[in-house]
Amino acid sequence: MNNYKNYFRKSSFKKDKINAVLLLDLIKEKKPVNFLEIGVLEGVTSRNVCELLNKINNGNFKFIGIDLFGSDIMKNNKKEFTPISHKIKNPFKWIYFNLILKMRPNSKESVEFLLKKFKNSVNILKGYSKDLLKKINLKEIDFVFLDGGHSYNTVKEDLNLLTRNLKKDSIIICDDYNINHYGVRKAVDEIKISHKFKDYGRFAMIKIIK
């Protein structure tokens, strides 16, 4: 079993270590070399994934992370994103980020700092997934963790771009499939009949078939 570390940062898996470990176990099982994460937040999952990819590929892997890093104009849309306070309550954490690092935990620079151990393997991109996915060579990607915008339109657009362009047998893990007020389930259910699908509760797994 794999461990999931929080690295002194906020993560949607902070109170859900069971599914955090499940995600890492699925990655270990599939052994991807080229990984894409859509929705990085503070980089906690990114760091855990990179540690695992580095181990199973003997340092030979590529990781791409996409996020808005606080520039989201729809941040108050609860159908799109889970409202997360970025106010730092822990005084030691406040000192670390504000006085030592002088970075916001959810900034692009802060995530790159967290992943600096793997800087030759990592590419962090700031912007909307609908734009950036068109600029990435998705045919090189083996495994996608989709945890960006959660509205139906956003998930549908992301999935359309991914399923059309990923190579055969690539894996997409869609987060929050089990939360009804988002559009994740509806978007996934509309395409799952065209691909191999498995319901893990919180996650929906889609395997590309062509």
N, C-alpha and C positions, 0 to 999 in steps of 0.2 A: 504493500500500500504506500502511496505517495503522501508526503506531508505538504500542507499549504500554509505558507507564512504570510503575515500581514505587513511586515516591513514598516511598522510604525505609521501606517497610512490607512485611509478608508477604502473599503471594498464592499461590494454588494454580497460577497461571500462571508463577511465577518461573522455573521450569526448562522451560517449555513455551511459548515465545514464538510458535511456529508457530500453535498453536491460539488463543492470545491474539489474534494478528493476524487469524486467520480469523473469530473472533467479531466483531471490529470491522469487518471487511470485509462480513460478513453484515448488520450494522446499517447500514452505509453503503449497501448495495444496497437494503435494504427501506425505509430512510428513515422510521423510526417517529417519532412526535411524543410519544406517551405510553408510557413505558417502566417495566416492573416488574422488579426484581431480588429474587429470594428466596434469601437466603444471602449476606450482604454481607461477612462476616469483618472485615477492617480497612479496607475501602472502596477498595481499589486498582482493582478492576474498575469500581466505581461511578464513580470519578473519571475513568477513561479513557472510559467510556461517556458521561458528562455532557459531557466536552470535545468528543466527536464529535457528540452530539446538538445541542449549542449551535452547532456549526459548520454542520451540515447544515440546521438549522431557523432560522438567524439569531437565536438566542437564545430562540425561542418553543418551549419543550418542557416536559414534566413528567416527573419521575423519582420513583418510589417504591421505597424499599429496605426489606426486611424481614429481621430477624435476631434471634437471642436475646441477642447481645452478652454472652456469658459466663455467662448465667443458666440454661444448659441443664442440666436434671436428668439427662439421658441422655448426658452428655459422655463417659462411658467405654464407650458402645456403639459399637463399631467398625463395626457394620452401618449405623449412622445417620450418623456423622460421621467424617471423616478426622482422626485425632489430630494436632493441631498444637500444638507447644510455644509458649507466649507469653512464654517467658523471653527477655529481650533480651540477646544476647551482645555485640553491637557496642557498645563503650563510648560512642561519640558518640551513637548512637541511644538508649542508656540515659539519658544526660544530657538529650537533647532531650525525651523523653517523661516522664521522672520528675522532672526539675528545672525544665525550662522550661515544657512544656505541662501537666505534672502530670495526665496522663491515660493510661489504658491504651490501647494502639494499637487494641484490639478493642472499645472501649467505644462506646456510641451517641454520646457527646459528642465523642469523638475523630474518628469518621467524619463527624459534622456539621461539625467544624472543617476536615477535609480538603475537604469539599464547600462550604464557606462562599462560595466564589466564585459558586456557583449557588443560593444560599439561597432565592431567590424561586421557584425551579423544583423544589426538592427537598423531599421529605417522607420522613424516616427513622422507621420504626416498630419498636418492640421487642416481641417476643412470638412466639407460635407461628403459623406460616402458616395452619394449619387454622382458627384463630380470626380472624386479621386479613384473610384473603382474603374472608371473609363481610361485612366492613365496608367494603371497597373497591368502588368502582363499576368493575367489571372490563370493562364494555361500552365504557369509554373507552380501554382499554389496547390498544396496537398490537403490542407486542413484550414477551415475557417471557423472562428468563434464569433458569431454574430450577436452583438449586444449593444448596438447603436441606438438610433431612434426607434421607438416601439410603436408608433402609430401604424395603422394598416398600410397607408400609402408608402411610408418610408420602408417598412419591412418588405412589402411587395416589390418595390423598386430595387431594393438591395438583392432580394432573392432572384429576381428576373435577370439582373446583371450577372450574378454569380452562376446560376444554373445554365445560362447560355454560354458562358465563357470558361468555366472551370473544366479541367480535363476529366475523363472517365475515372470513376472510383474515388474522386476527391470527396472529402467529408465536410459538411456544414453542421455545426452545432448551434442551434438557435436558443438563446437564453430566454427565460420567463415565458415559456410556452404555456405554463399552467396558470398564468395570471389573466383573468378574463377581461379586465377593463382595458387592457392593451389590445393592439391589433395583430399581435404576433401569431396567435392561434389561427385566426381567420386567414392570414396570408400564407402560413405554412400549409394549412389544410387544403388550400386551393392548388398547391403544386405537388403535394406529397404523393399523389397517385401516379405521377410521371417518373418517380424515382424510388429508390429503396428508402424506407422510412422506419424509424423506431421511436417510440414515445418513452422517455425516461422520467416523466413527471415534469420537473422544472425545465429539462432540456428536450428539444426535438432534434433528432439526428436525421439528416438527409444525405444519402450517398448518391452521387451523380451517376446516372446510367445513360449511355448514348449509343 
